[in-house]
Structures are given as structure tokens and as C-alpha cells.
Amino acid sequence: MATPHRDNEHRRTFPALPPAGPDRASFAETWWGQAWLTALEKGALDTARLARGRGYAEQGRVDAITVTPGSVLAYVQGSRPRPYRAEVRLPTLDDEDWDRFLRSAAERPAHIAALLDKELPRFLADCGVPLLPGPGDLDAHCSCPDRGRPCKHAAALCYQTARVLDTDPFALLLLRGRGERELLDALSRLNATRAARADERGPDSLPGVRASQVLAHRRPLPPLPAPLPPP
């Protein structure tokens, strides 16, 4: 079973969620949670297994969920006394993708503030980084004998994972390879570097023209008039 005391920067365990109930309209309330479910439902080959998995999630059969880079893991209680070990894998992002994500997040202070408030700005998902999964990206595995992809146990895990992502988008970022503290520290360093470069440049100087250039193009003054005759 899950062991929260072993959690660290790259391993987070979320307590088992209570039953969702059959009256719940959707397992996801945020746009990124809904994107996760869209990837699940559009990539599944058997809608009947999805329906049974949703039923398991509604009944609260999914134990604590452990998120690590590239993996979501939980034990799911099926029809037998012993629960099954279900896992959903998702490829992690490479360093180039993370650099692009960090630069995009640092462009606007509001993006960092949103992340701290457990919100995921849409802009960060549209900055050229494949942050959210697409159909077929969720690679489901389970210890049950059913070879369906996903089986109902892995599907139940996916539905409950959407609820976890709703409450904390840093779980999605960890799943993609980076922990919360790691990302916030990187954003802090990036902002400090940008501020230092701005200080080195100093205030932008106003455009000017040399006095010699002005005088060179100055029109000559007309001659003075002749003096008046004496009275």
C-alpha cells in the first residue's frame, strides 16, 4: 500500500479520496482535469471498461494515489479480496521542454501567482510544451488478469487522478518530471537573473544629437542692417 512517510520532492502520496457518488456530473472541475479525462476517454478502446472503472471510482475503491515522475500508482479494490496494483505511465518532459515552460511562466508574474494558488494558466499549456496528455498518451498497467487498455482498475485510477489534479496542478508537473520546490526554485533563479541583467543595462537613455551636428546644419543668419544716419 501507499507509504506517505517516504514522500520527497519527486514522490507525493495523496490520501484516498471519498466516493464521488453517481450524481457527480464530472470527475474533473478544472480545465486541466477535464483535459486529462478527455485523453483517457478518447484513447480508450473499450467504453464498457471505462464505465466500470468510473463506477469503481464513484464507490471509492481507489486507495491512496502516489505520483512520481512518469507514473501514477494506486491499489484498486476489485471483485476479489486482494486489491490490484494499477499504474498509469506518462512520458516525462525533456530539459528543453522544461526550459521553455519556465521561460513562459517567468514572463508574467501572474503565472507564478496562479501556480502558487494551485491554478494552471492556459497559456502555460499552450506555450509549445506537451504538458497535458493527448489520446493514447496514458499507458495503463494493472496486476489483474484483464488485458484491456485500460482495464477497469486502471480506468478507476485515472478518474480519481483527475480529482487529484483538480486540487493540485503540481501533481501534473511532477508526473511530467519536476517537483514543486524544484520548479519554484528554478523560477526564482530565472527571475533573479533577469533582474540582474536589467540592472546592468541601467535605465534606457533618451536619444540625443551632438551639438556639432546641429550647428553644422544650421542656416547662416542674415547680415545686420546698415546703421541709421545720425540725426
C-alpha positions in Angstrom: 0.0 0.0 0.0 1.0 3.7 -0.2 3.6 4.9 2.3 3.3 8.7 2.7 6.3 8.8 5.1 8.5 8.0 2.1 7.4 11.1 0.2 10.0 13.5 -1.1 10.5 16.1 -3.8 9.9 13.5 -6.5 7.3 11.4 -4.8 4.0 12.5 -3.4 1.2 10.4 -2.0 -2.4 11.8 -2.0 -4.8 10.2 0.5 -7.6 8.1 -0.8 -10.5 10.3 -2.0 -14.0 9.7 -0.7 -16.6 8.2 -3.0 -17.6 10.6 -5.7 -21.2 9.4 -5.9 -23.1 8.6 -9.1 -24.7 12.1 -9.2 -21.3 13.7 -9.8 -21.5 15.4 -13.3 -17.8 15.1 -13.9 -14.8 13.8 -12.1 -12.9 17.0 -13.1 -13.9 20.5 -12.4 -10.9 22.3 -13.8 -10.0 22.6 -17.4 -6.7 20.7 -17.0 -8.5 17.9 -15.1 -11.0 17.7 -17.9 -8.2 17.6 -20.4 -6.8 14.6 -18.5 -10.2 12.8 -18.8 -10.5 13.7 -22.4 -7.2 12.0 -23.1 -8.4 8.9 -21.2 -11.8 8.6 -22.8 -10.7 9.3 -26.4 -7.8 6.9 -26.1 -9.7 4.0 -24.6 -10.6 1.1 -26.8 -13.5 -0.2 -24.7 -16.1 2.2 -23.3 -17.6 -0.6 -21.2 -14.4 -0.9 -19.2 -14.3 2.8 -18.8 -17.9 2.8 -17.4 -17.0 0.0 -14.9 -13.9 1.9 -13.9 -15.9 5.1 -13.3 -18.2 3.1 -11.2 -15.3 1.8 -9.1 -14.1 5.4 -8.7 -17.6 6.6 -7.7 -17.6 3.9 -5.0 -14.2 5.0 -3.6 -12.4 1.8 -4.4 -9.1 3.6 -5.2 -6.6 3.7 -2.4 -4.1 6.5 -1.8 -2.5 7.7 -5.1 1.3 8.0 -5.4 2.7 10.3 -8.1 6.3 10.2 -9.3 7.9 11.3 -12.5 6.3 9.4 -15.3 3.9 7.3 -13.1 0.7 7.4 -11.1 0.2 4.4 -8.9 -2.6 3.1 -6.6 -4.2 -0.1 -5.3 -7.8 -0.6 -6.5 -10.2 -2.9 -4.8 -11.9 -5.1 -7.4 -14.2 -8.1 -7.0 -11.7 -10.2 -5.2 -10.5 -9.7 -1.6 -7.0 -8.7 -2.6 -6.7 -5.3 -4.4 -5.0 -4.9 -7.7 -2.0 -2.7 -8.3 -2.9 -0.2 -11.0 -0.4 2.2 -12.7 -0.7 4.8 -15.4 2.5 6.0 -17.1 3.1 9.2 -18.9 6.4 10.3 -20.6 8.3 13.0 -18.8 9.4 16.2 -20.5 13.0 16.8 -21.6 15.2 19.6 -20.4 14.4 21.7 -23.5 10.7 21.5 -22.8 11.2 22.5 -19.2 13.3 25.5 -20.2 10.6 26.6 -22.5 8.0 26.1 -19.8 10.0 28.1 -17.2 10.6 31.0 -19.6 6.9 31.1 -20.4 6.0 31.0 -16.7 8.5 33.8 -15.8 7.2 36.1 -18.5 4.3 37.2 -16.3 4.3 37.4 -12.5 0.6 36.4 -12.7 1.5 33.0 -14.0 3.7 32.2 -10.9 1.0 33.6 -8.6 -1.6 31.4 -10.3 0.6 28.3 -9.8 1.0 29.2 -6.1 -2.8 29.4 -5.9 -3.0 25.9 -7.4 -4.2 27.2 -10.7 -2.7 26.2 -14.1 -2.9 29.1 -16.6 -4.0 28.0 -20.0 -1.1 30.0 -21.5 1.4 27.5 -19.9 -0.3 24.6 -21.6 -0.2 26.4 -25.0 3.4 27.5 -24.9 4.7 24.7 -27.1 5.3 22.2 -24.3 3.2 19.0 -24.3 2.2 19.4 -20.7 -1.2 17.7 -20.9 -1.6 14.2 -22.2 -3.4 13.5 -25.5 -5.4 10.5 -26.6 -3.2 7.4 -26.4 -0.6 9.0 -24.1 -1.8 7.4 -20.9 -0.1 4.0 -20.7 -2.2 1.8 -18.3 -0.9 -1.3 -16.4 -2.6 -3.5 -13.8 -1.9 -6.7 -11.9 -5.3 -8.1 -12.8 -5.7 -10.7 -15.5 -7.7 -8.4 -17.8 -5.5 -7.3 -20.7 -7.7 -4.3 -21.6 -6.0 -1.0 -22.0 -7.1 0.4 -19.7 -8.8 -2.3 -17.6 -11.5 -1.1 -15.2 -9.0 -0.8 -12.3 -6.6 1.4 -14.2 -9.6 3.4 -15.5 -10.8 4.0 -11.9 -7.3 5.2 -11.1 -7.4 7.7 -14.0 -10.8 9.1 -12.9 -9.6 9.6 -9.3 -6.3 11.1 -10.6 -8.4 13.8 -12.4 -9.7 14.8 -8.9 -6.1 15.0 -7.6 -5.1 17.2 -10.5 -8.0 19.4 -9.8 -6.8 20.2 -6.3 -3.1 20.5 -7.2 -1.7 21.0 -10.7 1.8 20.5 -9.3 0.9 16.8 -9.4 0.7 17.0 -13.1 4.0 18.8 -13.3 5.6 16.1 -11.0 4.1 13.5 -13.3 5.9 15.2 -16.2 9.2 15.1 -14.3 9.7 18.1 -12.0 8.7 18.6 -8.3 7.1 21.7 -6.9 10.0 23.0 -4.9 12.3 22.3 -7.8 10.2 24.4 -10.2 9.7 27.3 -7.8 13.4 27.5 -7.1 14.1 27.5 -10.9 11.6 30.3 -11.4 13.2 32.3 -8.6 16.6 31.9 -10.1 15.4 32.9 -13.6 13.7 36.0 -12.2 16.8 37.0 -10.3 18.9 36.6 -13.4 16.6 38.7 -15.4 16.5 41.4 -12.8 20.3 41.5 -12.6 20.6 41.9 -16.3 18.1 44.7 -16.2 20.2 46.5 -13.5 23.4 46.1 -15.6 21.8 47.7 -18.6 20.6 50.6 -16.5 17.8 53.0 -17.5 17.3 53.4 -21.2 18.9 56.6 -22.3 17.0 59.1 -24.3 18.0 59.6 -27.9 20.2 62.7 -28.5 22.1 64.6 -31.1 25.6 66.1 -30.9 25.7 69.9 -30.8 28.2 69.9 -33.7 25.7 68.1 -35.8 23.1 70.7 -35.1 25.4 73.6 -35.8 26.6 72.1 -39.0 23.1 72.1 -40.5 22.2 75.5 -39.0 21.3 78.1 -41.5 23.5 81.2 -41.5 22.0 84.3 -40.0 21.2 87.3 -42.4 23.6 90.3 -42.3 22.8 93.0 -39.9 21.1 96.1 -41.4 23.1 99.3 -42.1 23.3 101.7 -39.2 20.9 104.6 -39.2 22.2 108.1 -40.3 23.0 110.5 -37.4 20.2 112.9 -36.6 
